[in-house]
Amino acid sequence: MAYQALYRKYRPQLFADVLGQEHITTTLKNQVESGRVSHAYVFSGSRGTGKTTTAKILARAVNCAHPVNGEPCGECEYCLAAADSADIIELDAASNNGVDDVRAIIDKARFTPLKLKKKVYIIDEAHMLSRPAFNALLKTLEEPPRHAVFILATTEPHRLPATVLSRCQRFDFHRISVPAIVGRLKVVLQGIGRAAEEDALLEIARAAEGAMRDALSLMDVCLSFTDGVVTAELARDVLGTTGRDLMFEFTDALINYDAASVLEHIDAVMRRGSDPRVFSRDVAAHLRNVLLGQAVGDELAKIAELTPEDAARFVEQGKRAGSEQLMR
């Protein structure tokens, strides 16, 4: 049996499984339960936060014969048919962004569904549609067929025309917190019978920058490197990051104007084969946390999503540096 990537294998099948977007999933469940589903939605947010996944769950929920608290039951004929139904259409606007592509959708949208109750059109990367394509879609969004639902997913909602946005219900997906990502990674690892050190999970979660899909992809790579426990050192090698202790030492050298130590640390990082761009990003992120520590003190752990121990180290380091020096 072909190997399936973790982010595909563990893609949520219910609203309750979507991580960190309760403000959206609760609203959608209530709409499904009350029968007040809109004809058009805009799902916006950074990559890997659950936009397309939520759109697919909503597509099954609006067609479910017996939804349970707004969730698709997964057992009725509609839920079973939705898996490969021609009534749920996914369009990648990055490669199908012309007016002819949209007109083809509009022409088909007029016909009633083949098997399901509603036709659902999921347009990914919707901001890539051309201006004429948006104009062609506009009339359908204004006077949609009763059996059609349109879901536009985008990472750049500001590029969607105001006339389109005003005809859709907009939901903004948040970046997922580090603790939430770590918690989901633990569940996934338990499900496949593997293990990882807490520090390794933290390294992966921080590198994912709020994207659960990225975190699972990075974990996939780390698991490929070893049959045993994923260690923090292995995770840093895979990610090309330098490790928190080394960053504190490097920043101390900067604060103390110790040029020799700074150059020795840079040399060590380069000899390890780390990407200079990743190292520069890590330095900037570390200095930002030190500056935040100077400004907010004990609140740093909550704002920067750090452990209390790491937050205390940042605050302590900030007491030995001037803000102008750190900014420079």
N, C-alpha and C positions, 0 to 999 in steps of 0.2 A: 504493500500500500504506500502511495507517494506521501512524502513528508509534507505536513501542512504547517505553515508559519504560525507562531503563537498568536499573533494579532488577528489571524483569520480563525484559528481554532477556538479562541476565547472571545470572539466578537459577541457582545451582549445580544440576547434574543428577546429581552423584556425591558420595559422602561426602568424597572427597579434595578437592573444590572448596569445601567449607564452611570458611569462614575462622575461625580462632582457636578452634575447638572440638574439637581433636584428642582430648581426654580423653573425649569423647562418641562421636565418629565411629569411633574405633578399637574401642571396646567394642561398638558396634552392628554393625560389620563382622564382628567375631569371633563375635557371636551368630548372625548370618545364616549365616556359613560353617560353624559347628558345628551349626546347626539348633536352637539353644536360644533362640529368640526368645520373649520374654515375651508374655502376653496383654494386658498393660496398661502404659502408660508415662505419666509426667508430665514434660513438657518445660517447665522454668521459666526465666525470665530476662527482662531488660529488652527493650524493643522493638528490632526490627531485628537481632537477633543470630543468627537462623537456625533458630528453633524450628519454624515451619511448613514451611520448606524441608526441614529434616532429616526431618520427619514424612513428607513426600511422597516423599523418596528411600527411606526405610525401607519405605513402602508398596509401592514398586516392587521393592525388594530382596527382600522376603519372598515376593513372587509370581514372581520371576524363575526361569525354568527352568534357567538355567545361570549363576548368579552367579559373578563373577570376583573372588576374594579378598574376598567379602562385598559387592561392588558390583553393582548391576543391570547386565546386559550391554547393554541398550538395543536388542537385536536380536531376541530371541525373541518368540514370539506373545504372551506375557503382558506383556512390557515394552511392546510396541507397543499392546496393548489397554488398558494402564493409563492412557494419556493421557486417555481420555474414558470410562473404565469406570464403570458404575453400582455396581461392587463397592468403589470407593474413595469414601467419603462424607465430605464436609467440612461441618461444622456450625458456624455462627457463634453461639456461646452468648450473645453480647450481644443478639441479636435473636430467638433461639430458646431461651429459658431456662426455659420452663415444663415442668411434669411431663408434659404431653401430648406435647411435642416429644421428650422422652427416651423415653417409652413407645413412641412410633412407631419410634424407633431399636431398642429392645429387641425389639419384635415382628418387625422385619425381620432382626435379627441372627440369629435362630433358623434362618433359611433358608440353605441353602448358596449359595455365590457363583454368579453367572450364567456368568462367563467365567474369572475368575481363580482362584487356589488358595485365597486368603484374602480375607475382607472386612475392610477397614481403615476404622475410623471416626476421623477427625481432628476433635476438638472444640476450636475456637479460643476464646480468652478464657474458658476453662472456669470460672474463678472467678465468672463472672456467672450460672452456673446457680443456680436457687433451691434452698432446702433440700429441698422435696419432690422436686425433680428429682434431686438427689444421692441421696436415699433410694431413688428408683426405680432409679437406675443401680447402686446398691451390690450388689444381689443378682447382677446380671449380671457385675460385676467379680469377685465371689467365686466364681461357678460359670459361667465364660464358655463359649460354644460353642467347639469345637476349631478352627473355621475363622475365628474373629473376633479382631481385634487392635484395641484402643482406645488412642488417643494423645490425651492431654489437654494442650493448650498453654496456658500462663498466664503473665502478668507478676506475678501476686500469689498465689504458692503458699500463703501463710499463710491465705488465705481458703478453701482447700479443706479439707473435713472430714478429720480424722485417720483416720477409718475408710476413706476413699477413698485417701488417700496410702499407707496401710499395705498396700493391695492392688495398688499399682503400683510399677514401678521408676522412681525419680526421677532425672532428669539436669538439672543446673543449668548453663545456658548463661552464659558469661562475657561481659562487655563486651569488644569488640574493641579492641586497642591502636591507637594513632595510627599507628605505623610500618606495621602490617599493613594498615590502611585505605588509607594512602598507596600502598603497594605494589599493592593491588588496583585502585585508581583509575588507576594508571599502565598496568596491563594493559588495563583497559577503554578508556582513551583511545587506546592503541595499536591496539586492535581496531576503533575507529571512525575512525581516521585524524585524531585531534585531539591537541592538546598543551596543557599547563598548566605554569606556573612552579611550582617546588618549594614556595615560600612559599604559593602559592595552594592547593596540595594540603594543606599543613599547616593552613591556616585552615579548610578544609572538613572535614578529619578531626577537628580539635578541636571544631568546632561540632556534629559528628554525635554527640558524647558516647557513643562506643562502639557506635553502630548503623550497620552497613554499608548498610542500606537508606536511612537518612537521608542518608548521605554521597553515595550515588548520586543521590538525588533533588536534593540541593543542587548536585551537579555538573551535572545536567540543566538546572537553572535558569541556572547560570553559562554553559553552552554556548549557551543561547538568547540571551544578551546579545551574543555576538560570533561572527564566523566565523573569527577568528584564535585566537591563543594566549590562554588564560585567565590573566590576570595577578593578582597578589596584591591590587592595588588594586581590580580588578573584583570579586574574591571578597569583599573586605571590604565593598564597596558593596552587593552582593547580600545578604550575611549580616547587614549592619547592625553589624558589629564595628568596632572602632576602630584595630586595628593594634598590634603589639607595641611599636614605637618610641614611639608616642604614650602607651601605657600606662606605659612606663618614665618618660617625662617627667612625666606626671600624678602618678605615685607619688612622684617626686622632689619635686614641689611640695608634696605632702601631708607628706612627711617633714620638709621645710624650713619648714613652716607658712607657705608663700607663698600667702596667700589670693588675691591678684590673679592669679597664674599659674593656680591651680586654677580660678577662675571663667572665665578666658580659655579654658582647655581645654574646660570644660563648654560654654561658648558656641559654640566651634568645632564640637564634636560635635553640638550641637542644630541649628546652621545647616546641617550636612550632611544633616539629616533622619534621623539615627540614632535608633533606639528607645531611650528612656531606660532601659527595663528591661534591654535587652541591654547597655547601657553599664554599668549597675550590676552586672550579672552578671559582666561582664569585669573590673571593678575588684575585686570580691570574689575572683574566681579568681586574679587577679594577686597580690593581697595574701596569699592562701593560699600561693602558690608562694614568696613572699618569706619567710613564716613557716616553711615547710618547709625552705627553704634555710638558715635560721638553725639549724634542728634537726639536719639530716642532712648539710649541707655538700656534699661531692663526690658523694654518692649521689642528689642531687636529679634529675639527668638520667634515671636509671633509674626512680625512683619516680613522677615527674610526667610521664614520657614527653616529655622535652624534648631539643633538640639540646645538645651540650656547651657551645656558645657561649652559648645562651640561659640555660642553667643557671648558667653562671659569672656572667652579668649579674644574675640573681636573688640569688645568694649575695653578690655584691659590694654590691648594694643593701641587702640585709638587714644588712650590717655597719654601715650608716649609720643604722639605725632601731632603736628599742626595740620589743620584742615587745608590750608593753602599748599603745604608740602604734598599732601595726599592728592589734591586736585591736579597739581602740576605733574 
